[in-house]
Amino acid sequence: MPLWLFTLLCFLHLQFTGMIAMGLIFMACAEGNYIHERKHNDRLVRLWFLYSFSIPFSLGWLIYGYATDQSPRFYWWFALPWALLLLMLSYWRITGVSPRQASSQTEQETDHPD
């Protein structure tokens, strides 16, 4: 792969993954559709930090691999942040409680006080 193409791919990778990392923080702050328990929220924050740290980590290994080896196997480092993003969003979706479920749970609790 020519250097110009590798530089362009690294730049685009950094821009898109960085925008997603920042966008996830804003989405988490403005999220009104899902309510998470504390333990799920802590896990999501850890996954977000892991995703954010994987971006420069993957770029470092990509540059190192390009400079030393030039074999196609180091291109798999492009997939690391995307795989973590998929894991985080899947976990977010699975552990979320929709507003309807949350409101029905609170109605049940108020109807039947223990």
Contacts in CASP RR format, 6 or more apart in sequence:
PFRMAT RR
TARGET T0000
AUTHOR 0000-0000-0000
METHOD contacts of the structure
MODEL  1
MPLWLFTLLCFLHLQFTGMIAMGLIFMACAEGNYIHERKHNDRLVRLWFL
YSFSIPFSLGWLIYGYATDQSPRFYWWFALPWALLLLMLSYWRITGVSPR
QASSQTEQETDHPD
1 66 0 8 1.000
1 70 0 8 1.000
6 62 0 8 1.000
6 66 0 8 1.000
9 78 0 8 1.000
10 59 0 8 1.000
10 62 0 8 1.000
10 63 0 8 1.000
13 58 0 8 1.000
13 59 0 8 1.000
13 62 0 8 1.000
13 78 0 8 1.000
13 81 0 8 1.000
14 55 0 8 1.000
14 59 0 8 1.000
17 55 0 8 1.000
17 81 0 8 1.000
17 82 0 8 1.000
17 85 0 8 1.000
18 52 0 8 1.000
18 55 0 8 1.000
20 85 0 8 1.000
21 48 0 8 1.000
21 51 0 8 1.000
21 52 0 8 1.000
21 55 0 8 1.000
24 48 0 8 1.000
24 51 0 8 1.000
24 88 0 8 1.000
25 48 0 8 1.000
28 44 0 8 1.000
28 48 0 8 1.000
32 99 0 8 1.000
33 98 0 8 1.000
33 99 0 8 1.000
34 92 0 8 1.000
34 96 0 8 1.000
34 97 0 8 1.000
34 98 0 8 1.000
34 99 0 8 1.000
35 96 0 8 1.000
35 97 0 8 1.000
35 99 0 8 1.000
35 102 0 8 1.000
36 44 0 8 1.000
36 95 0 8 1.000
36 96 0 8 1.000
36 97 0 8 1.000
37 95 0 8 1.000
40 91 0 8 1.000
40 95 0 8 1.000
40 96 0 8 1.000
43 91 0 8 1.000
43 95 0 8 1.000
44 88 0 8 1.000
44 91 0 8 1.000
44 92 0 8 1.000
44 95 0 8 1.000
47 84 0 8 1.000
47 87 0 8 1.000
47 88 0 8 1.000
47 91 0 8 1.000
48 88 0 8 1.000
50 84 0 8 1.000
51 81 0 8 1.000
51 84 0 8 1.000
51 85 0 8 1.000
51 88 0 8 1.000
54 80 0 8 1.000
54 81 0 8 1.000
54 84 0 8 1.000
55 81 0 8 1.000
57 80 0 8 1.000
58 77 0 8 1.000
58 78 0 8 1.000
58 80 0 8 1.000
58 81 0 8 1.000
59 77 0 8 1.000
60 77 0 8 1.000
61 74 0 8 1.000
61 77 0 8 1.000
62 74 0 8 1.000
62 75 0 8 1.000
62 77 0 8 1.000
62 78 0 8 1.000
64 74 0 8 1.000
65 74 0 8 1.000
66 74 0 8 1.000
97 105 0 8 1.000
END
